[in-house]
């Protein structure tokens, strides 16, 4: 233990470590702060790396958030790059460090230790995985190698395979396509963006199709095909072979917890370093933040690993303050708010999806609306599909997902903010949101989704999930004949077609004793028809969530 000023040692830079170091300095000018980073770059914008590869961020230097020299001069930090911590002696409060490239070993004593070791890409031990042209993207060196390979490939060689259709995989697919690559995306799960509910990602899948990005689902990677050490394609577990002279492995990340495990620190249920509300580990003098740490997650109220930049920055900042002063605010629960752009479409989410809520053992209901991102009469109005997941008993908002061309980020951020304060769907219905025709509608998509949920809670009209089995239902399509001919409802053999404006005059064509489901374009006219029938003696009338538009995404034509 040091006998002079408080010594804080930080393992790892980037989001969590750099935030911890600079906050610690701002809170304690006298402390000795040592930042140990095994790579060359201490603080960089890793989320921007796909966009430099694609050329959308042309200046590589823009990604270097803070250089080692800047941190030394402005914050008086003892920054040591190429310095890998290989052991923690908790009894002596000393870390052992290996210096690269000469592999010399030295020791650094600490009073407080902050671990931000991050995570490493999942790379399967497969035949050919070490071939030239096979990459994973995690740091600046990876980015530089991929960018060089992209620049070097010409003509018929400009074919790429991206393994994994999560956020990073889709960003890479978009950027490679923008560089005139023929791109194929492989995903083990049945659809892109596996964390989201299947019907929500259909617009992005359609966008990939429009941009000629091929997609392969339901089969994992079996081996990398290579010729004299150079990648030429991949083979999937089902035998499908895909040509490619560039392969990007985007199958997720594993937390770098080896150091913590060997030091005897507690590991949480999801494989990250266990922490309390101040980011302290099971050893109160050791903190953890970033992709290797676990956070309290809302609304399931369980500690989980959430490998996102936002939580890493916030957690690192709080850990740095607490280590430097012995006090800080508690780390707020994390909701996993995330967003991705795929060409001209965007997908975003916060909190729980329906399938995640069910896995967590939470009762939930959901409503989905399709509405314009701003007033329909204003030019360039595009639809947003917004799904809200909520508790059927209390109306508490459990999560939300949205897709669309524009305005998706705004809606998800509003809902994430409201969720942080424990909002219910009734709270969302009453939000006073900014409105002018270029920016939104007097009844925002958030309001419309909340109104729908409130109607259901108040007994004014229940919804039926878009993918429901409609056999045994009296199905009433209240669209116009032209709409029906253009896009018939899928997954049902018999439909009563009665335009909503004719429903009162033709109500005798329907059987009030039969369970009835109403469908229209997106659900708005369906609610009008539902209210008519419920007040005319029909006992069991449900409105198809999201109408035929969402139904055709959830139950495609055969």
Helices and strands as residue ranges (DSSP letters): E 7-11, H 14-27, E 32-36, G 46-48, H 49-53, G 60-63, H 68-75, E 78-80, E 83-89, E 94-99, E 104-109, E 112-115, E 119-121, E 134-136, H 140-152, G 155-157, E 159-163, H 167-178, E 182-187, G 198-201, H 202-210, E 214-217, E 221-227, E 230-236, E 241-243, E 246-249, E 253-255, H 258-262, E 286-288, E 294-297, E 302-305, H 309-325, E 338-342, E 345-351, H 354-359, E 365-372, E 383-390, E 397-404, H 408-420, H 425-429, H 445-457, E 462-464, E 474-477, H 481-486, E 496-497, G 500-502, G 507-509, E 516-519, H 524-534, E 541-544, H 547-554
